[in-house]
Amino acid sequence: GVGRNWPWASGGSSILAEYGTLHLEFMHLSKLSGNPEFAQKVMNIRKVLNRLDKPQGLYPNYLNPNSGQWGQHHVSVGGLGDSFYEYLLKAWLISDKTDEEGKKMYYDALQAIETNLMRKSSSGLTYIAEWKGGLLEHKMGHLTCFAGGMIALGADGAPDDKTGHQMEEAAEIARTCHESYARTGNSVIT
């Protein structure tokens, strides 16, 4: 009957990736059940997110469910944020590409990620940095590796003839992830 986040982990806020997951699952539940109520309730998430100012177009990882305001200004396409972006894209795709709002939110977010978070290392590897309170942390966790596939999946519907550009970005992110594992010393995980 009661849900909660551990305050030490999220400052009492909900996590962006959770919103993405609930969003897609509830939309699918409405489709399977024929009951539009589930989708209607979860669409309120979009209303809240669309009315909030997003720093540089980015979605911070924490949203306070009581105030409806962003918590800590930490942006990650990896852990805490990952499925939000993926499921915006998938919501558009599973709607037979009729969910124009989901599509716009995804491509706008991707543009902000490209502009503010995508960087190249000194050795030429493309990575997606994290953003904390206006400062870039030049690191990319392994959970961000899904982004190569996500960007490739969305490239077909990319606006302004950016399909080729997004496929190149997707390949570069996938290459970076491959290299991160290939360059790591052999170790056994038990």
Buried (B, 14 or more C-beta within 10 A) or exposed (E): EEEEBEEEEBEBBBBBBBBBBBBBEBBBBBBEEEEEEBBEEBBEBBEEBEEBEBBEBBBBBBBBEEEEEBBBBBBBBBBBBBBBBBBBBBBBBBBEEEBEBBBBBBBBBBEBBBEBBBEEEEEEBBBBBBBBEEEEEEEBBEBBBBBBBBBBBBBEBBEEEBBEBBBBBBBBBBBBBEEBEEEEEEEEEE
